[in-house]
Amino acid sequence: MFNFIAASLLNYLLVNVLRPKGAMDPASAKFPETTNLPTFHEMLEPLGIAFSKSAPVNISLLIALLACVLVYILMWRTRIGYEIRSFGESPSASVYAGISPLKITMIAMLLSGGLAGMMSINNTMGESERLIINSIEGAGFIGIAVALMGRNHPFGVLLAALLFGFLYQGGGELALWMSIPRELVLVIQGLVILFTGALDNMIRMPVERMFIRAANRKEA
């Protein structure tokens, strides 16, 4: 619920404090060029590799890939990661095993909040190169869908994020060049979430029971 407080505070600052004099749109001034994220075109050009200058992809993609690797190491190769996964699977059992709920909750919130905040550098320092209202463009709710589809695994989240990125960017191109409604992309995203997330248990559980019954008959 603090998200709404933070969003309202940001709106106030952009309208009354950070907005340059004479500007009409509620946004900050352009960041200095030295603070902008280097794009793939700028990084690959000295190496003689051609990359589209108009493509918005920048170094934040490499940061995201590195974050996936580090999260995997943290969650599946460290003690604190095991405690986080245990508490997520069964809070009562983890408490019985001596895991502190307050400690795990605070650590998980700090880690997830830090990772979510790092996402904004692509929008503010890489794409718009300034601070604007609604710069995240609903990425928080899309992130929930991506985590659901990726089964909370870094590799699955990476694949799901690429899929939703293709849907979002491709939907914008189709809406621009082929007059296809932008809302159709939201419909496709909803269908993807429905069939990969919400209907997963409806399909997986009967199939698992069928295989268990078949194995029991074979043993009998």
ZIVEN-V296563 format. One record per residue. RES is the residue in one letter. BURIAL is I if it has 9 or more other ideal C-beta (glycine too) atoms within 8 Angstrom, else O. D_FIRST is the distance of its C-alpha to the first C-alpha in Angstrom with 1 decimal. Layout:
BEGIN
res=RES burial=BURIAL d_first=D_FIRST
res=RES burial=BURIAL d_first=D_FIRST
END
This chain:
BEGIN
res=M burial=O d_first=0.0
res=F burial=O d_first=3.8
res=N burial=O d_first=5.3
res=F burial=O d_first=6.0
res=I burial=O d_first=7.4
res=A burial=O d_first=9.3
res=A burial=O d_first=10.5
res=S burial=O d_first=11.8
res=L burial=O d_first=13.4
res=L burial=I d_first=15.0
res=N burial=I d_first=16.3
res=Y burial=I d_first=17.9
res=L burial=I d_first=19.5
res=L burial=I d_first=20.9
res=V burial=O d_first=22.3
res=N burial=O d_first=23.7
res=V burial=O d_first=24.2
res=L burial=O d_first=24.5
res=R burial=I d_first=26.3
res=P burial=O d_first=30.0
res=K burial=O d_first=32.5
res=G burial=O d_first=33.9
res=A burial=O d_first=31.2
res=M burial=O d_first=29.7
res=D burial=O d_first=26.8
res=P burial=O d_first=23.5
res=A burial=I d_first=23.9
res=S burial=I d_first=25.2
res=A burial=O d_first=28.8
res=K burial=O d_first=30.1
res=F burial=I d_first=29.8
res=P burial=O d_first=33.2
res=E burial=O d_first=34.9
res=T burial=O d_first=35.1
res=T burial=O d_first=31.3
res=N burial=I d_first=31.1
res=L burial=I d_first=30.9
res=P burial=O d_first=34.3
res=T burial=I d_first=34.7
res=F burial=I d_first=36.8
res=H burial=I d_first=39.6
res=E burial=O d_first=39.8
res=M burial=I d_first=39.8
res=L burial=I d_first=42.3
res=E burial=I d_first=44.6
res=P burial=O d_first=46.4
res=L burial=O d_first=47.1
res=G burial=O d_first=48.8
res=I burial=O d_first=46.3
res=A burial=O d_first=45.5
res=F burial=I d_first=41.9
res=S burial=O d_first=40.6
res=K burial=O d_first=39.8
res=S burial=O d_first=37.5
res=A burial=I d_first=35.3
res=P burial=O d_first=31.9
res=V burial=O d_first=31.7
res=N burial=I d_first=31.6
res=I burial=I d_first=31.5
res=S burial=I d_first=27.8
res=L burial=I d_first=29.1
res=L burial=O d_first=31.1
res=I burial=I d_first=28.2
res=A burial=I d_first=26.2
res=L burial=I d_first=29.3
res=L burial=O d_first=29.7
res=A burial=I d_first=26.1
res=C burial=I d_first=26.9
res=V burial=I d_first=30.0
res=L burial=O d_first=28.4
res=V burial=I d_first=25.6
res=Y burial=I d_first=28.5
res=I burial=I d_first=30.5
res=L burial=I d_first=27.7
res=M burial=I d_first=26.7
res=W burial=O d_first=30.3
res=R burial=O d_first=32.5
res=T burial=O d_first=31.0
res=R burial=O d_first=30.4
res=I burial=O d_first=26.8
res=G burial=I d_first=26.2
res=Y burial=O d_first=28.1
res=E burial=I d_first=26.1
res=I burial=I d_first=22.8
res=R burial=I d_first=24.4
res=S burial=I d_first=26.0
res=F burial=I d_first=22.8
res=G burial=O d_first=21.2
res=E burial=O d_first=24.3
res=S burial=O d_first=24.9
res=P burial=O d_first=22.9
res=S burial=O d_first=25.8
res=A burial=I d_first=28.5
res=S burial=I d_first=26.9
res=V burial=I d_first=26.6
res=Y burial=O d_first=30.3
res=A burial=O d_first=31.2
res=G burial=O d_first=29.9
res=I burial=I d_first=26.7
res=S burial=O d_first=24.1
res=P burial=I d_first=20.7
res=L burial=O d_first=19.0
res=K burial=O d_first=20.8
res=I burial=I d_first=20.2
res=T burial=I d_first=16.4
res=M burial=O d_first=16.2
res=I burial=I d_first=18.7
res=A burial=I d_first=17.1
res=M burial=O d_first=13.7
res=L burial=O d_first=15.8
res=L burial=I d_first=18.1
res=S burial=O d_first=15.7
res=G burial=O d_first=13.7
res=G burial=O d_first=17.2
res=L burial=I d_first=18.5
res=A burial=I d_first=15.8
res=G burial=O d_first=16.3
res=M burial=I d_first=20.0
res=M burial=I d_first=19.7
res=S burial=I d_first=19.1
res=I burial=I d_first=22.6
res=N burial=I d_first=24.2
res=N burial=I d_first=22.7
res=T burial=I d_first=23.1
res=M burial=I d_first=26.2
res=G burial=I d_first=27.9
res=E burial=O d_first=27.5
res=S burial=I d_first=26.7
res=E burial=I d_first=27.8
res=R burial=I d_first=25.7
res=L burial=I d_first=22.1
res=I burial=I d_first=21.2
res=I burial=O d_first=18.4
res=N burial=O d_first=16.6
res=S burial=I d_first=18.7
res=I burial=I d_first=16.8
res=E burial=O d_first=17.8
res=G burial=O d_first=15.4
res=A burial=I d_first=16.4
res=G burial=I d_first=13.1
res=F burial=O d_first=13.9
res=I burial=I d_first=17.6
res=G burial=I d_first=17.0
res=I burial=O d_first=15.9
res=A burial=I d_first=19.1
res=V burial=I d_first=21.1
res=A burial=I d_first=20.1
res=L burial=I d_first=21.0
res=M burial=I d_first=24.3
res=G burial=I d_first=25.1
res=R burial=O d_first=24.8
res=N burial=O d_first=22.7
res=H burial=O d_first=25.9
res=P burial=I d_first=26.2
res=F burial=I d_first=29.3
res=G burial=I d_first=27.9
res=V burial=I d_first=24.7
res=L burial=I d_first=27.2
res=L burial=I d_first=29.2
res=A burial=I d_first=26.3
res=A burial=I d_first=24.9
res=L burial=O d_first=28.5
res=L burial=I d_first=28.8
res=F burial=I d_first=25.6
res=G burial=O d_first=26.7
res=F burial=O d_first=30.1
res=L burial=I d_first=28.8
res=Y burial=I d_first=26.6
res=Q burial=O d_first=29.4
res=G burial=I d_first=32.1
res=G burial=I d_first=30.5
res=G burial=I d_first=30.4
res=E burial=O d_first=34.1
res=L burial=I d_first=35.1
res=A burial=I d_first=33.4
res=L burial=O d_first=35.3
res=W burial=O d_first=38.7
res=M burial=O d_first=39.1
res=S burial=O d_first=37.2
res=I burial=O d_first=35.1
res=P burial=O d_first=31.8
res=R burial=I d_first=28.7
res=E burial=O d_first=27.0
res=L burial=I d_first=29.5
res=V burial=I d_first=27.7
res=L burial=O d_first=24.6
res=V burial=O d_first=26.9
res=I burial=I d_first=28.4
res=Q burial=I d_first=25.1
res=G burial=O d_first=24.2
res=L burial=O d_first=27.6
res=V burial=I d_first=27.4
res=I burial=I d_first=24.2
res=L burial=I d_first=25.9
res=F burial=O d_first=29.1
res=T burial=I d_first=28.0
res=G burial=I d_first=24.9
res=A burial=O d_first=24.8
res=L burial=I d_first=28.6
res=D burial=O d_first=29.2
res=N burial=O d_first=29.5
res=M burial=O d_first=31.5
res=I burial=O d_first=34.1
res=R burial=O d_first=34.0
res=M burial=O d_first=34.4
res=P burial=O d_first=37.5
res=V burial=O d_first=39.0
res=E burial=O d_first=38.5
res=R burial=O d_first=40.1
res=M burial=O d_first=42.9
res=F burial=O d_first=43.6
res=I burial=O d_first=43.5
res=R burial=O d_first=46.0
res=A burial=O d_first=48.2
res=A burial=O d_first=48.2
res=N burial=O d_first=49.1
res=R burial=O d_first=52.0
res=K burial=O d_first=53.3
res=E burial=O d_first=53.3
res=A burial=O d_first=55.0
END
